[in-house]
Amino acid sequence: SSDLCSLSLWRLWRWRRPSADGGGRWQQAISAALAIAAALLCKQSALLVLAPPALFSLAQAQAEPRRRWQSWLALAIVLGLIAPWLHHNWISTLGGTERAVVTSGAAEGDPGSLDPRSLIWYPRLWPEQLGAASCAAGVAGLALLARQQIQQRRLELEPGWGWLLGCCISGWLFTSLSPNKDGRYIAPVLALLALLLARGWWELGLWIERRSGARWAALLLGAGLLSGAAGTAHAALNQLQRKPVRGVQEAMALLRQQVGQQPTTLLITASSHDLNEQTLTMLGRLQGGRIEARQIGRAHV
């Protein structure tokens, strides 16, 4: 879903570019529509990230006759591709969304849409998700870039960076308004933030090179790569070593004794990193068991 969101936003930006820069072509509008439809069919929560820039582009296109027709064709393609899925799943979509987003968020103690804590809920997770060193160096580089432009009394962004920044802000804002603050909802925005941080790293490297030479800039880049690799490996190792909640194994063993080899579905109302449908399904299938866990309100295929 994250990759498809990034692809959708990139194709959308390619189409939005001025005609003199190669934008505004029919094939670009069609490819953007196909990418958006694929992202929505893969994960419906992608709508939180894609809807604001897509609607902004749709409104902006109405000023040009050719782009107007292209935008309406793209909209028709998106609706045409997701309509068959909605036709078969509209009941589960409406009911499941209410249970998985509103009810589940309230049960897990997440702040509501109008709670001021919602605006800082995801940013406080970014150092852990993206790496504290990567965030610190990236933000420092972006601050240097902003200071440089302020000193030169100009505020100019290279082509595409304004679009990227706007998509990051809108994606973070609309995702924060969701009552359910699960970390997976912000995942599409993390890929965009990584690009911004990379720009900050580049600017920081240039600043160090101007003052201390290319060797120190290369050392900074190497240290950043090692830090990012170490953080990723540490997070993956923690996931591999994660153990089920105490008592769950015993409960699943007792359930297996009761149902034997009969196919059984275990319904759960909420999940966490330690206790979720994947973990329970794994325990239910031990020793030839046929127990499968499913979370209420989540669509399964």
C-alpha positions in Angstrom: 0.0 0.0 0.0 2.8 2.4 0.8 4.6 1.7 -2.5 1.3 2.2 -4.4 0.6 5.5 -2.6 4.1 6.8 -3.5 3.6 5.6 -7.1 0.2 7.3 -7.2 1.5 10.7 -5.9 4.5 10.5 -8.3 2.3 9.8 -11.4 -0.1 12.5 -10.2 2.7 15.0 -10.0 4.0 14.1 -13.4 0.6 14.8 -14.8 0.2 18.1 -12.9 3.5 19.6 -14.3 3.2 22.4 -16.8 2.8 21.3 -20.4 6.1 22.9 -21.2 7.8 20.5 -18.8 6.1 17.4 -20.2 2.9 17.3 -18.1 -0.7 17.3 -19.0 -0.7 14.2 -21.2 -3.5 11.7 -21.5 -1.3 8.7 -20.7 -0.1 10.4 -17.5 -3.7 11.0 -16.3 -4.6 7.3 -17.1 -1.5 5.9 -15.3 -2.2 8.1 -12.3 -5.8 6.9 -12.2 -4.7 3.2 -12.4 -2.2 3.7 -9.6 -4.7 5.4 -7.3 -7.3 2.7 -7.9 -4.7 0.0 -7.2 -3.7 1.7 -3.9 -7.4 2.0 -2.8 -8.1 -1.6 -3.7 -5.1 -2.7 -1.8 -5.8 -0.6 1.3 -8.8 1.6 1.8 -6.9 3.7 4.4 -4.8 5.0 1.4 -7.7 7.4 0.8 -6.5 9.5 3.8 -3.2 10.2 1.9 -4.4 10.3 -1.7 -7.7 12.1 -1.4 -6.4 15.6 -0.6 -3.8 15.9 -3.4 -6.1 14.1 -5.9 -9.0 16.5 -5.2 -6.6 19.5 -5.3 -5.4 18.3 -8.7 -8.9 17.7 -9.9 -10.0 21.2 -9.0 -6.9 22.8 -10.4 -7.3 21.0 -13.7 -10.7 22.6 -14.4 -9.0 25.8 -15.5 -7.6 24.1 -18.6 -10.0 22.5 -21.1 -7.7 19.6 -22.0 -6.7 18.8 -18.4 -10.4 19.1 -17.5 -11.3 16.2 -19.8 -8.3 14.3 -18.6 -9.2 14.7 -15.0 -12.8 13.5 -15.5 -11.5 10.5 -17.4 -9.1 9.7 -14.6 -11.9 10.0 -12.1 -14.1 7.7 -14.2 -11.4 5.1 -14.3 -10.9 5.2 -10.5 -14.6 4.9 -9.8 -15.0 2.3 -12.5 -12.3 0.1 -11.0 -13.4 0.3 -7.4 -17.2 0.2 -8.0 -17.3 -3.6 -8.5 -15.4 -4.1 -5.3 -17.7 -1.7 -3.4 -20.8 -3.4 -5.0 -19.9 -6.7 -3.2 -18.4 -5.2 -0.1 -20.3 -2.0 0.7 -22.0 -3.5 3.8 -18.8 -4.8 5.3 -17.1 -1.6 4.3 -19.5 0.6 6.2 -19.9 -1.6 9.2 -16.3 -2.7 9.3 -15.0 0.8 9.1 -17.1 1.9 12.0 -15.8 -1.1 14.1 -12.2 -1.1 13.0 -11.8 2.7 13.1 -14.2 4.3 15.6 -14.9 1.5 18.0 -11.4 0.0 18.0 -9.8 3.4 18.4 -11.9 4.2 21.4 -11.2 0.7 22.9 -7.5 1.2 22.6 -7.6 4.7 24.1 -6.5 6.6 21.0 -7.3 10.4 21.1 -10.3 11.5 19.1 -10.3 13.5 15.9 -10.7 16.8 17.7 -8.3 16.0 20.5 -5.2 18.2 20.2 -3.0 15.2 21.0 -3.9 13.8 17.6 -1.6 16.3 15.9 1.5 15.0 17.8 0.5 11.3 18.0 2.4 10.3 14.9 5.3 12.8 15.0 6.3 11.4 18.3 6.7 7.9 16.7 8.8 9.1 13.7 12.2 9.0 15.5 11.5 5.3 16.2 10.0 4.5 12.8 12.5 6.4 10.7 15.5 6.4 13.1 16.5 9.0 15.6 19.8 9.8 14.0 18.2 10.0 10.5 15.6 12.4 11.7 18.0 14.6 13.6 20.5 14.9 10.8 17.7 15.4 8.2 15.9 18.1 10.2 19.3 19.8 10.8 19.9 19.9 7.0 16.5 21.2 6.2 17.0 23.9 8.8 20.2 24.9 7.2 18.5 25.0 3.8 15.7 27.2 5.2 18.2 29.5 6.9 20.1 29.9 3.7 17.0 30.9 1.7 16.0 33.3 4.4 19.4 35.0 4.3 19.1 35.2 0.5 15.6 36.7 0.9 14.0 34.1 -1.3 11.9 31.0 -0.8 12.3 28.7 -3.8 11.8 25.0 -4.0 13.1 22.8 -6.7 10.4 21.3 -9.0 8.5 18.6 -7.2 9.6 19.4 -3.6 6.7 21.7 -3.0 4.4 18.9 -4.1 6.2 16.4 -1.8 6.0 18.8 1.1 2.3 19.4 0.6 1.6 15.7 0.3 3.5 15.1 3.6 1.5 17.7 5.4 -1.9 16.7 4.1 -1.2 13.0 4.6 -0.1 13.6 8.2 -3.0 15.9 9.0 -5.8 13.7 7.5 -4.3 10.5 9.0 -4.1 12.2 12.4 -7.9 13.0 12.2 -8.7 9.3 12.0 -10.0 8.0 15.4 -7.8 4.9 15.1 -4.1 5.8 15.6 -2.6 2.5 14.5 1.0 2.9 13.2 0.2 1.2 9.9 -2.0 4.1 8.8 0.9 6.5 8.7 3.1 4.1 6.8 2.5 5.8 3.3 3.6 9.1 4.8 6.8 7.7 6.1 8.1 7.1 2.6 7.5 10.7 1.7 9.2 11.9 4.9 12.2 9.7 4.1 12.6 11.7 0.8 12.5 15.0 2.7 15.0 13.7 5.3 17.3 12.6 2.5 17.2 16.2 1.1 18.2 17.4 4.5 21.0 14.9 4.7 22.3 16.1 1.3 22.2 19.7 2.4 24.0 18.9 5.7 26.7 17.0 3.8 27.3 20.0 1.5 27.5 22.3 4.5 30.1 20.0 6.2 32.0 19.7 2.9 32.3 23.5 2.5 33.7 23.8 6.1 35.6 20.6 6.7 36.2 18.9 3.4 34.8 16.0 1.5 36.3 13.4 3.8 34.2 14.5 6.8 31.0 14.7 4.6 31.7 11.1 3.4 32.2 10.0 7.1 28.8 11.6 7.9 27.1 9.7 5.1 28.7 6.4 6.2 27.7 7.0 9.8 24.2 7.7 8.7 24.0 4.5 6.7 25.3 2.4 9.5 23.0 4.0 12.0 20.0 3.4 9.7 21.0 -0.2 9.1 21.5 -0.8 12.8 18.1 0.6 13.7 16.4 -1.5 11.0 18.2 -4.7 12.2 17.3 -4.0 15.8 13.6 -3.5 15.0 13.5 -6.6 12.9 15.2 -8.6 15.7 12.7 -7.4 18.3 9.9 -8.5 16.1 11.5 -12.0 15.6 12.0 -12.3 19.4 8.6 -11.1 20.3 6.8 -13.7 22.5 3.0 -14.1 22.9 1.3 -12.6 25.9 1.5 -14.8 29.0 -1.4 -17.3 29.2 -2.2 -17.1 25.5 -0.4 -20.3 24.7 -2.2 -22.2 27.4 -5.6 -20.8 26.3 -5.0 -21.8 22.7 -3.9 -25.3 23.8 -7.1 -25.7 25.8 -9.1 -24.5 22.8 -7.4 -27.1 20.6 -8.3 -29.8 23.0 -11.9 -28.8 22.9 -12.3 -28.5 19.1 -9.9 -31.2 18.0 -9.2 -31.1 14.3 -12.4 -29.3 13.4 -11.9 -26.0 11.4 -12.5 -23.2 13.9 -12.5 -19.4 13.6 -11.5 -17.4 16.7 -12.9 -13.8 16.6 -11.0 -11.0 18.4 -12.3 -7.5 18.8 -8.9 -5.7 19.0 -5.2 -6.4 18.5 -1.8 -5.2 19.5 1.8 -5.9 18.5 2.0 -8.8 21.0 -1.6 -10.1 20.6 -3.0 -10.2 17.1 -4.7 -12.5 14.6 -1.4 -13.6 13.1 0.0 -14.7 16.4 -3.1 -16.5 17.4 -3.4 -18.2 14.1 0.2 -19.4 14.4 -0.5 -20.8 17.8 -3.8 -22.3 16.7 -2.1 -24.3 13.9 0.6 -25.8 16.1 0.6 -29.6 16.3 -1.8 -29.9 13.4 -4.5 -27.6 14.7 -7.0 -25.9 12.4 -7.8 -22.8 14.5 -7.7 -19.5 12.6 -8.0 -16.1 14.3 -9.8 -13.1 12.7 -10.3 -9.6 13.9 -13.8 -8.2 13.8 -14.2 -5.3 11.4 -11.2 -6.1 9.2 -11.8 -7.3 5.7 -10.1 -10.6 4.7 -9.6 -12.1 1.2 
